[in-house]
């Protein structure tokens, strides 16, 4: 008799498969437990994390929510047990953060879980303690406990070593975990969150402090002061939150924080709609900082499309995206985009404004003209410093001789060759090629670092500080000297030698931010990736106005590179139209 090809899996295997969908890493465990605490009506939640040199060893979540009875405490570990829904009709009216029903069962299938709980306001004198190991309840007893719930997760993936070996470094896992708390605290200001790691407080938010105060606490008062409030109402949609002024932009969309009905989500279409609201206020390679919550009718949101509930599917998506773009556009149109006044009072969490009487404000037109002149002067000065750092001599010119005649859109240099050829040069791609070659050459010669005249100080949220702490050796290999000198504060004291004495702190911040934001790499791939990032961030920007002399210097430097026709990413730096082609375009042939 042949063995059956189709069989029913045993419960242990089923549970571990379910755990694979829900529990990817320690941050996945924290996310499920924290969301359950929020759904339980908690007003204060503590996340206590313990780690050793090898990684995270214990996660404990304590809340003051409604708690559970002894019967409910046992039932909570059964597969598909949930307090969030009762029947299929509830699937179209989800008002909680989690409802799948496998979370605790899945976590308990691959870890040791201890639950201590006592129901709120039920008059119970004692709480309940339940211990589950590998999906089996090994202990149930009475215990003294405050109202609420504490869940301790230890020995994660102890019975699935193949899963454990795919975990990243301790600081990388901590960064993911801090990111979960950041997202939840931004979406749920009615809850006070506190994070402790090995006995030291790493993060804390105040209940009902207001979104702007939470942003200030997590990302700094300087950022909070630059934010513009966004508010819009439609019959089926409300949009609220903050976006940054154009000057406070980023090189990637990693600081666009979104939530729908209090659920933190990731959505490229919504992020793109926010970016669209800026129109031409931002260069194409720049992204805003945004903190937006969308309140929708629940039947317009499907939250059951992703095991970790990070993504959602929207009905009437086109209308929603158009509303987001319009709301951002309207918010920016109604504010001074040059100044840095706070969008609204940020309670006591931000420094109070200067009490001295200000001078009379100039008229809007005069203020805009003055700001434009100052910005143009700074732009030209910055470009001059960037070009001075890449001056070289004595190398063969690999481009035909050409003379610049101007710029188009402050992005493309128009030049004429001796034979009448018209050249269009992408100024950013050209300078990126110049800088890339020099950084690579200095890197290969192990030329070391250039100390900065003034260290660049980075004050980071816990998520980013954990990632940077892990990356300090990587950065040191590439010529950066980064030192930690306080809670979530770092000083960059030196940069790769080819960058010279960088005078723009923002360039240093963005270079490091992009290195941290990229996928982890090793060996030559990592060095190549860092070299490309350094070259891109140190290069003259698209949209920067250049003087005739600066245009000429840029073309001369490009001609002395090894491969002047393309940037490090393979995009063209120069496009040529010879006279015959131009004559053909105008039908003069």
N, C-alpha and C positions, 0 to 999 in steps of 0.2 A: 504494500500500500504506500503510495507516494505521500510525502508530507504536504499538508495544506499550504497553499501559497498565501492565503488571506487568513489572518488571525487577529484576535482581540488582544490589545496590549494590556499588560498588567498595570494596576493602579500606580505603582512607583514610577514606571516609565512614562505614563501619561502625565503625572505631576511634574516630572523633570522636563518634559517637552513644554508644558505650560510655563514652567519657570524660565525656560529659554526665551520665551516671548516677552516676559515681563521683567525679568531680572538679568540685566546685561552686566551690571557692575554695582559697586556699593551705592553710587548715586541713584540707581534705579530703586534700590531698597528704600533709601531716604525719601525719594519722591513719593512712593506709594504710602509710606507711613505718615509723612507730613500732610499729604492730601486727605488721608483718612481723618487726621486730627482736625483739619480745617472743617471737613464735612461734619464732624462731631460737635461743632459749635464752640471749639476752643477759642479763648481770647489770648492765651499765652502758650507758646510752644517752645520747648527746649530741644535742640539737637546736640547731643554729646557724642563726640567721635574720639575713639582711641586708636592709636597706630603705633607700630614699631618700625624698625628700619626696613622691614620687608613690605609693609603696606598697612591698610586699614584692618584692624582686628575686631573692633566692636562699634556698633551703632546703637545709640539709645535715644528714643524719642519720647518725651514726656509732655502731656497736654492736660489742660483743665477742662476738657470737654465733658460730654454727658456720661461717659463711662458705659460699662456693660454689667449685666447680671451674670451670675455663675454659668447659667445655661447658655447665654449669648456668648460668653468668652470661649466656651468649647466649640460652639457652632461656627464661630468666626473662622475657624481653621478648616472647615469642610469645603471642598471644591464647589465653586459656584454659589457659595453663601454670600449674601449681601444685604445690607440695610438700605441700599440706594434705590432699588426698584422692586416692584411687586409682580408686574406682569408685562406682557409685550407692549401694551399701550404706553407704558412709561418710557419706552425707548425713544419716543419722539418728543419727550418733555423732560430732558435731562437738566437738572438744576444743581447737580453736585459735581465734584471734581473726579470722582471715580465710581464706576458701577460694574466693572467686569466681573467681580466676584472671586477671581482667582488669586488676588494679590497675596493675602496672608498664607493661603495654602501653597502657593508657588514659592514664596520666600522660605517657608518652613520645610519645603522639599529639598532645599539645597543648603540649609543652615540650621543652627540651633537657635530657637526663638523662645524667649520668656516674655509672657504677657502678665502684667499686674494691673488690675482695673477695679474701680468701685463706682457704681452708678451715682450720678449727681441727684441730690434731693430726694433719694428713695428711702432715707432713714436707715440704710444698711450700716451696721457697725463695723463690718470687716469687708475687705476686698477679696478678690479671687486671683490666684496665681496659677498660670497654666504654662507648662514647659513642653515644647514640641521639638523633636529631633528627627531629622530626615523624614518628616511628614507624619510621625507617630507621636501621639500624646504620651509622654512618659511621666508626667506629674500633674496633679490638680489638687490645690489646697487653699485653705483660707489664709489670709495674710493681712496685716495692718497696712492700710494704704489711704492716701488722700483721694478725694473725688477726682475722677478723670482716668487716664490710661497711660501706662508706661510700657513700651515694647523695646526689648533688647534683642539685637541680632548679633550672633557671634559665629565664628568659624564658617564664614560664607564660602560656598563651593567646596566644603570639606570632602564631600562625597562625589564631586565631579572635578577632579584635578585638571582635566583638560581645559575646562572653562577657566579655572583659576590662573593658569599660565598665560592666558591672553590679557589679563589685567595689565594696565600700564603702571608706571612708577607711582609711588605714594603721593607725590605732589600733584601729578596729573589727575589721579583719582579724587584727591581733595578738591582740585579746581572744578571738576564736574559736579561734585557734591555742593560746593559753595554756589555754583551757578543755579542749581535747583532752588536753593533758599532765596537767592536774589530774585528769581522770577516769581516765586510765590509771594514774597514780601511786597513786590511791586503790584501784584494783582489783588492782594488782600491786606489793605491797610488797616482793617479792623482787627487784625491779629498782631500781637507782639512776638517777633521771632528772635531767638537767641541761639548762637552757635558757639560751642566750646570744643576746642581740640586739645587733647592731652592736658586738660585743666586750665587752658588759657582761652579767654574769650576772643573769638575771631570776628564776630558780627553780632549786631544787636539793632533792632528797630523798635520804635515806640508805637503802641497801639493808637490808632486814630490821629496820628501826627499829621496826616495829609501826604499826598503823593510827592509833592515837591520836597518836603522834609525828608522823606524816605530816600528820594534820589540824592539829596545832598549828603545824607549819611552814608550811602553806599558808594557814590561816585564823586563826591566832593562838592563843596559850596560853589567853586568856580564854575563848574558845569551848570549847576542849578540856576545860577544867575543869568545864564545865556538863553534859557529856555523860554519858548513862546507857548502860551496855553492854546489848546485846540478844543473846540466845543461845537458840536453839530447835532441836530435832531431831525430825524425823518419819521414817518409814521411807524416804520418797523425797525428803526435803527437809531442808536445814540452813540456818538463818537466823543470820547473825552481823553485828555492827557496833555502831553507836551512834546514839542519838537524843537530842535536846536536852530539857532540862527545860522545862516550860511557859513559864517566864519568859523563856526565850531563844527567842522565836518570830519569825516574819517575816510581812510583809504579802503574800507570794506564795510559791508552792512551788518557787522557783528554786534553793533550797539543799537539795533532796532528791536525794541522789546514790545511784544504784542500779547494781548489777552482778549479772549472772547467770552463774555459772561463769566469773568473771573477765572477762566482757564488759560494759563500761559500756553501759547502756541507758537509754532514756526510756520510762516507763510510767505513764500517768495512773491506771490501775486500782490499781497497787501503791502509788503515792503517796497515793491516796485511802484505801487500806487502812491505811497508816501513820497518816494523819490520824484515821481512825476509832478507832485504838487509844488516842487521847487522850480520847475521849469528850467530857465537858463540861469538861475541864481547859483547853481552848483555846476562845476565842470563834470563831464561825463564820467570821470573816474573817481568821483567823490560821493560820499554817502552821508546822510544826516544822522544825528542821534535822535531817537524817538522813543517815547513811552506812551503807547496808545491802548485804550481798552474799547472794545466794541460790544455794546449791549444789544443783542438781537433777540427776536422772538425765537423760542427754542426749536420750533419746527423748521426753522431755516438753517439749523446747524446739525450736522451729523458728526458726532464725536467718536463713533465706533469704527473708524477707518484705520486705526493704527494701534498696535498693542500697547504702546506707552502713552497713548492719548496725546501725543505731541502735535499731531496734524489733525485738521478737521476738513470736512467738505461742506461747502456753502451753497444753498439755493440762492437765486437772484444775485449770483456773484458779480456780474457785470455792474449792476446798480450799486452794490456795496463798494466795489473798487472805485467807481466814479465818485461816490460820496466821500470816500477817504481822500482822494486827490483834491476834490473841491474844498473840503474842510481844511486841509493843510494850506492850500493856496490862499484861502480867505484869511486864515490866521496870520500868515506871513505878510499879507498885504496890509494888515491893520497894525503892524508894529514897526518900530524903529529897528532896522536890521543891522545898524552900525554899532549902537550903544550896547552896554551889557547890564542894563538895569534888570532886577529880578522881575519875573513874570507876575508875581504876586508876593505878598509877605510870606516868608518861609519860617514863621514862628521864631522860636529862639535858636533854631538849629543853624541859621546863617548869621554871619556878622551883620550887625545893625548898620544902616547907611550912615554916612557922614552927617552929623548934626549941623555943621556949619552951613550958612546960607549960600546956595550956589549962585554963580553969576547968571545973568539973564541968558536963556538959551537962544542961539541964533535961529533965524528963520529956517524952515525945513530945506528950502532950495539951497541956501548958503551952506547949511550943515552938510548936505549931500555933496556939494561941490568940494568943500573942504576935505571931507572924508575921502572922496575919490582921488583928489590930488595927493593926499598923504599916502593912500594905499598904492597909488602908481609909483610914488617915490620909493617906498619900501620895496616894491616889486622889482624895480630896476636895480636897486642896491643889492638885493638878495641875488638876483641873476648875475650881477657883476662878481660877487663873492664866489658863486658856484663856478663861474667860468675861469676865475683866477686859479682855483684849486686844480683845474684840469689842463693848465698850460703845459705844453711839451715843446721840445725843440729837436731839430736834427733828424727828423724822421721823413721817410719818403712820402710824398703826396700821392694818394691813390685815387683821388677824384679829379676830374677836369677842372681847370681854373674857372671860377665863377664869381660874380660880383652881386651882393645882395641889393635888391631895389625896394624891399619893404616886407611887410607881414600881411597875412590874411587871417582874420579872426584871432589875432594874437597867438596863433598856433603854428602856422605854416610860413616859412621864410620863402619869399619869391626871389630867385636869383637868375642872372643872365650869364650865359657862357660866351666866350670870345667868338664863337661861330654862330651866335644868335640862338642857341638852345635855351629853352625856358626850363628852369629847375624849380620844383616845389620840394621843400625840405621840412619834414616833421621835426620841430625843434626839440620836443621831449624825447622822441625816439633817437634822434641824433646824439643828444647829450647823454642819453642812457647808454648808447654804444660806447661813447668816449669813456665814460666813467666805469662801465663794466670792464673794459680792457685794462684800465689802470688798476682797478681793485683786484682783478684776477692776477695781474702781474705782481703786484705787491704781496698778494696772498701766497703765490707760488714761491716768492723769494723769502717768505716768512718775515716780512718787514716789521711786523708787530703793530703796536698801537700808537695813536697820537693822543696825548693827554689834553683834555679840554681845559680852557682857561677857567671856566666856571662849570662845576658839575651840573648835570641836568638831573633834577629831582623828580622822581616818579612816585606819586601817591595813587595807589591802585586799590580797587575793591578786592575782597578776599579771593575771589575766583582767579583774577588776573595775577595777584601776587603769588598764589600757589604755583601757577604756571611759570612765572618768571623765576621763582626760586628753583624750580626744577631745571630751567634752561640756562642758568648762570654758567655752568661748565661749557655748554655748547657755545654760548656767546663769547666766552673767553677764548675758545679755539679760533674764533673769527676776528678777534682783535678788540672786543668790547670788554671794558672793565666795569663790572656792576657790583655794588656792595649794598648789603641790607643794613639799615641803621635805624630801624624803628618798626613799629607795627604797620605792615603793609606799605612801607616807604623804602625806596631804593635810590641810590645815587649812581648815575652813569658818569664815571670819571675819565674814560678814554673810549675812543672809537677806532675802527680800522684806519691804518695810516693813510690809505689812499683818500679817505674823506677829509683829511686835514683837520684843522681846528674848526669844527662845525660851530657856527654861531647861531643857528636856528634850533632852539630846544625842541620845537614841534617836529622837526625832521628826525631827531633822535628818538622821540617818543613813538612816532609812527613807524620808524624802521623796526624798533623792537616789538611793537604791537603786531606788525605783520609777520615777523618771524615767529612769534608766539601763536598767531592765529593759523599758521600753515600746518599741514599734516606733518607729524614727526617723521624725520628721515635720518638715515645714517650714512657715514662715510662720504664718498664723493658727491652723492646726490644732495646731501645736506649742505655741503660747502657750496655747491653750485646754486642751490636755492637761496642761501643767504647772500651770496654774491649778487644774484639778480635783484633781490630785494633792496640791498644797499645801493646798487646802481640806480634803481628806479626811484627810490626816495631821495637820493641826493641830486637828481638831475633837474635841469630847468623844466618848469612845468608848462604843459599846454595851457594857453590862456595868459601867459606872462608876456607883457610888452617888452620888447628888446630895442635898444638903440641900434643905429646903423653899425656902430663899432662893435657892439656885442654880437650882432648877427654875423659880421665878418669873422670875428674870433671863433665863433661856434663852427662856421664852415671850415675854417683853417684847421681846427682841432679834429673835426670829423675826417678830413682828408688824410690825417696822419694815423688813423686807426688801421688795424689789420683787415677788417671787413666792414668798410664804411657804408655799404649799401643796405644793411639790415640791422635792426636792434637785436639785443640778446634773445628776444622772444620770436624772432624770425619775421617781424613786420618790416616793411620797407622804410628806410629813412629818407630816400631821395627818389623822386619820380621825374623823368626827363621827357620833354617834348621838343624834338629837334625842329628846325625851321621848316623842313618838308612836311612834317606832321601838322604843324601850325597852319601852313599854307593850305593843306588839305581840309582842315577844319573850317577854314574860311572860304573854301572852294576857289583858291587862287592858283591851283595847279593847272 
